[in-house]
Amino acid sequence: MTKIKYWLLATVMLFVLGACSKDDEPDPDFSVINMGNGEQNDFDKYLEKTFVDTYNIDFQYKMQDIESDMSYALVPASYENSIKMANLIKYLCLDAYEEVAPDGFLKKYFPKMFMMVGSAGYRNNGTFMLGTAEGGLKITLYMINSLDVTNVDRLYEFYFRTIFHEFSHILHQTKDYTTDFDKISAVDYVGGSWNDAWDAGESAAKGFISDYSSKETNEDFVELIAHYITNTPESWETKIAAAGETGRPIIEQKITIIKSYMKDVWDIDMNELREAIDSRAKKLDEQDLDNITIN
C-alpha cells in the first residue's frame, strides 16, 4: 500500500506586506485585495464581506495560473465545495480564535490568502501534497473536491492542521519562543530526512508528535500546536501515552513551554482554544455550510 504523506512546505519571503518579522509587524488595515474587477456572484460578495472586509483575507477558489503550482496537473475546486470550505474555515478556525484571542488579533496576523485546489498535488513517487504555504501569507489547500464535511478527523488531517500549523509559524516568526524549547530535542532532529528516518512509533518515543516534527525545532513547535488544539483531552492523552515512558515527558515538557508562550506573548489560553475548536466540531452537523447569505 502506498504510504501517503502530507508535506508542509514553507518558503521565506523577505519583503512582503509587513511579513513575519520581529521588527516590522503586519499592518492590519493595509490591503491589496481588490474584488471589484468584473461581475461578482453571490459567493464573491459573501467572501468580500466575510473574509476581506473582516479579516483582510483573500479567499481564491477560481484557479488562476499565477497563483497555482504549474509543476502539477491540478484540477480546479468545485464551486459547491469551495463554499463549504469557506464556511468551515470561518466556523472551525476564525470563529474559534475569535472566542479566545485579543481583539484585532486575526486581522493583524492571520495569513492573507487561501487558495483552493480541487485535486491533490501528486508526485512521481506516489505521495501527494495536502497543503502548502508561502511565507506565512498564502495557504493552498488541495483535495477540495474530495471534501467530506461529516468526518472531523479527516478535516483536521487534510486541511485544518495545515492551517493551524502555518498560522503558528507566523506567530513565532513575529515574536519568538524561548531557546529552552530548542534544547529539548536538539540532538534528535533529523532535518530533511524526517520522511524516511522513522519506523512506526519511533519518532513519538523520541518526543515528537509527528514524524514531520522531527525535521527541526520550528516545525516541532508548530506541529505540537496544530495537533494539541485538534485533539480532545482524551485523544491527546491517548496520543502521548503511546509515546511511552521516554517520549511522553519530552512532549509534555514542550507543551508546557508552548502554553506559556501562547499565554504570555499572545494572551491565548491553549486549553480554551482547544475547547473552542472541539465544541464547534461537535456541532458541525448542525451547521449550514452552503449558506452564503450576507447579514
Beta strands, then each sheet from edge to edge (+ up, - down):
strand 1: 58-60
strand 2: 113-116
strand 3: 121-122
strand 4: 128-129
strand 5: 131-134
strand 6: 138-141
sheet 1: 1+ 2+ 6+ 5-
sheet 2: 3+ 4-
end
